[in-house]
């Protein structure tokens, strides 16, 4: 027999029994899991629940095994052999998908999860998080309000007015806008609404309807009217009735400017000049306060003096010409 063989002899009355036991080389394996809780070892056909560390005596060969932690952790794959008999592992938490869908907004905003900010510009937006409870915050752009709700997964709870979400293990899928997300734990909907602000339009100079054009949108105005407008810069155009002129700002900024005054002007002609007259209680013609321009009088003596002077001068010239002509003939 070869080495490592043991013979066992047993005797009973007149009978003898001989057994042969062959010893196989073995090694000691140690498995350490840095996890405060129960974990499961899957080794061949062995499935055993453990905690802390494990020491095994195994026949000398290579062994593949799997360590499973509770929900929310990735499985750990390991190998032990006579040349590598110690295995040390730290569990890694599984990541699950949070999908965020936005409506009612076309500009970037910020989502804060447990103090970490994420810039969101268009949806769907996604972020991966391990199992746990998270405090979230929506930082909306100026002049926007929002409503937050859950479309998939656990409902949103609140802690002192702040929304709290719960990420749990999931194998769900979610598709939107041609994108498919896997292991989706939550789908959050953020519905934004832009605020409107009042702009008071005041009419001066007329008491009937006219049309106001703000960035291409027309409003029929009679007297004073309040318009609810989104924030922004509006270019002012007035479709003036009956050919009247008007006075108004070129632009109005909402909500910085809270009112817009349009004053209509009646055109009057005085001589060769045209003026516009504004009224606040209706179109009226103001009293004529222009004084006539006086012309200095021309006396008849002045006119006679000028006429006599020119007559005498002309006569003298004529006489000289005639005298010269007669003298030339006599010669």
C-alpha positions, 0 to 999 in steps of 0.5 A, spaced: 500 500 500 502 507 498 503 512 503 497 515 507 494 508 508 491 506 514 489 499 516 483 497 521 482 490 523 476 488 527 475 481 530 468 478 532 468 471 535 471 467 529 471 472 524 476 478 522 474 484 518 479 489 515 478 496 513 482 500 508 482 508 509 486 512 504 488 519 507 487 525 502 492 531 503 488 537 506 488 545 507 485 550 512 481 556 509 479 562 512 474 567 510 473 574 513 467 578 511 467 585 514 459 586 515 456 586 522 450 581 520 448 575 517 451 572 511 450 566 507 456 562 504 454 558 497 460 553 496 458 547 492 452 544 495 453 547 501 448 553 503 450 555 510 448 562 514 453 565 518 456 571 521 463 574 522 468 569 520 469 562 517 474 557 518 474 551 513 478 544 512 478 542 505 481 537 501 487 540 497 484 543 491 481 550 488 474 552 491 469 557 488 464 560 492 459 566 493 457 570 499 450 573 499 449 579 504 442 581 505 438 586 500 441 592 497 448 588 497 452 586 491 453 578 491 461 577 493 464 572 488 471 568 491 476 563 490 480 559 496 486 554 494 492 551 498 496 557 495 491 562 497 487 560 503 485 566 506 479 571 503 477 577 506 471 581 503 467 588 504 460 588 501 458 593 496 451 596 496 447 595 490 445 601 486 438 602 484 435 608 479 432 614 481 428 617 475 426 624 475 421 627 470 420 634 469 414 638 466 412 645 465 419 648 464 425 649 459 431 651 463 435 648 468 434 647 475 437 643 481 436 637 485 439 636 491 439 629 494 442 628 501 446 635 500 449 633 493 447 637 488 445 635 481 444 640 475 437 637 471 436 640 464 431 636 460 428 629 462 428 624 463 434 625 468 437 619 472 441 618 478 444 611 482 443 610 489 444 605 494 438 602 499 436 608 504 432 614 506 434 620 502 432 628 504 431 631 497 430 639 495 428 642 489 431 648 487 427 652 482 429 657 477 426 664 479 419 665 479 417 658 478 413 654 483 413 646 483 409 640 485 413 633 487 410 626 487 412 619 486 410 615 479 413 609 481 416 606 488 414 608 495 410 615 496 414 621 498 414 622 506 415 629 509 420 631 515 419 638 518 416 640 511 422 637 507 421 631 502 424 624 504 424 619 499 426 611 500 430 607 495 429 600 496 431 594 492 428 593 485 428 590 478 423 594 475 424 597 468 422 604 466 422 607 459 421 614 457 423 618 450 427 612 447 431 611 454 430 605 458 432 604 465 433 598 469 433 596 477 428 603 478 426 604 485 423 611 484 420 615 478 419 622 481 415 627 477 416 635 478 411 639 475 413 646 474 409 652 474 411 659 472 408 665 476 404 671 473 404 678 475 399 683 474 401 689 470 396 695 470 395 699 463 392 706 464 389 710 459 390 717 458 386 722 453 381 717 450 375 714 453 374 708 448 377 702 446 384 701 443 389 695 442 395 694 446 401 689 442 406 686 447 411 682 444 406 680 438 400 678 443 394 683 442 390 686 448 383 690 447 384 696 452 378 700 455 380 705 460 384 702 466 386 694 465 390 689 469 394 684 465 397 678 468 403 676 465 409 672 465 416 675 467 420 678 462 421 684 457 415 686 453 416 691 447 410 696 447 406 697 441 400 701 440 395 701 435 392 708 435 385 709 434 382 715 429 390 717 427 391 719 434 398 720 436 400 717 443 406 717 448 408 710 452 414 707 454 418 703 449 419 697 453 416 694 460 419 689 464 415 684 468 415 684 474 419 690 475 414 695 472 407 694 475 404 699 471 404 702 464 401 708 462 399 710 455 397 717 453 393 719 447 395 726 443 391 730 439 394 733 433 393 741 432 396 745 426 398 752 427 400 756 421 406 751 418 407 748 425 404 741 427 403 740 435 400 734 439 396 736 445 395 731 451 389 730 455 388 726 461 380 727 461 378 727 454 381 730 448 379 738 448 382 744 445 386 748 449 385 755 449 390 759 444 395 763 448 399 764 442 400 772 441 400 775 433 406 777 431 406 785 429 409 788 423 412 795 424 408 799 419 411 802 413 410 810 412 407 813 405 413 818 406 418 813 406 415 810 399 414 816 396 422 818 397 424 811 394 420 812 388 422 819 387 429 817 387 429 812 382 425 816 377 430 822 377 436 817 376 433 813 370 431 820 367 438 822 368 441 816 364 436 817 358 438 824 357 445 822 357 444 817 352 440 821 347 445 827 348 451 822 346 447 820 340 446 827 337 453 829 338 455 823 334 451 825 328 453 832 328 460 830 327 
